[in-house]
Amino acid sequence: MEKITMAVGSGGTSSRSFVSEIIFSRLGNEHLLKASDAAIVSTSGRTAFTTDSYVVRPEFFPGGNIGKIAVCGTINDLLVSGAKPLYLSFGLIMPEGYPVADLERVIDSMAEECRKADVKIVCGDTKVVDKGGCDGLIINTSGIGESLRDYTEPYNIQEGDAVILTSDVARHGMSVMLARGELGFDGEVLSDCACLKDVFSAVENLNVKFARDATRGGVAAVLNEIASDSGKGFLMRETDIPMDENVGYLCDMLGFDPLAVANEGLAVIIVSEEDAEKALSNICACENGQRAAIAGRVEGKNVILETSIGGKRHIEMPAGELLPRIC
């Protein structure tokens, strides 16, 4: 089979062959291979549960694809909540005629990220829609993890706490924009799409007050959300914000604030002042934390950027989505 047909969604022999040959052969484990209506899994203590849907276009871009984002994004949502990721579900909506070779690349990426994070996809569903019903793959993933710590409470943060950005900003948004060919020139930026399990393992014994991944709305949205919820502000230093030089040029040329551009492998981690340097050292030793930096601190009531020329400006909450369908 070279393309997805409506028969794949029929529930008959074509469905069974598709699931066995495309899905089970790549993602199969003792839970998924039962093909039951629900997976029976074990957790201990409190459980973290999250879900998200992914519609990124194009589906393949430098550094990743829609399958990689779907797995990494949901795992990261568990990690920034202080949970140990354990199990995922996935729902796959495919348009009739979708190339099977492309689908295999997507599923292979999902399997690779699950393997690296030691997470299992334990249940799922596939649907096929008529041509024109959707313009490509749509993936939903849900995740379950064991809640070991609580990084979700903004009232934990205190004046003087450090703000760590675990990677350089705006790389995913710029990668997708270039891949769409909408700018009228050639170029390539590698997306930061990554699972941050190594980063959070590196700080699990330190005094982490709060964490959130900076996806849609970027770092600007995260900082303003925390400020609104906690009543505390931030002073960020432009010279300490990690950013790829080419990404910076693109943002300047397009008039984008890089702090408002989406990321897919960057977490904002707020750490006590005493543990800040140790946390940064540990994160920088990780594969996915090599570009991390202490970029600011908790201070005042507003979200302020100290610019490279010594001035100050407010970091505003993004008014809308700069780049639609980037995840």
Sequence and secondary structure as in RCSB ss.txt:
>XXXX:A:sequence
MEKITMAVGSGGTSSRSFVSEIIFSRLGNEHLLKASDAAIVSTSGRTAFTTDSYVVRPEFFPGGNIGKIAVCGTI
NDLLVSGAKPLYLSFGLIMPEGYPVADLERVIDSMAEECRKADVKIVCGDTKVVDKGGCDGLIINTSGIGESLRD
YTEPYNIQEGDAVILTSDVARHGMSVMLARGELGFDGEVLSDCACLKDVFSAVENLNVKFARDATRGGVAAVLNE
IASDSGKGFLMRETDIPMDENVGYLCDMLGFDPLAVANEGLAVIIVSEEDAEKALSNICACENGQRAAIAGRVEG
KNVILETSIGGKRHIEMPAGELLPRIC
>XXXX:A:secstr
  B  GGGGSSSHHHHHHIIIIIIHHH  TTGGG  SS      SSEEEEEEEE  SSSEETTEEHHHHHHHHHH
HHHHTTTEEEEEEEEEEEEETT BHHHHHHHHHHHHHHHHHHT EEEEEEEEEE TTS SS EEEEEEEEEE S 
   GGG  TT EEEESS SSHHHHHHHHHHT SSS           HHHHHHTTTS EEEEEE  TTHHHHHHHH
HHHHHS  EEEEGGGS   HHHHHHHHHHT  GGGS  SS EEEEE GGGHHHHHHHHHTSGGGTT EEEEEE S
SSEEEE TTS EEE    SS SSSS  
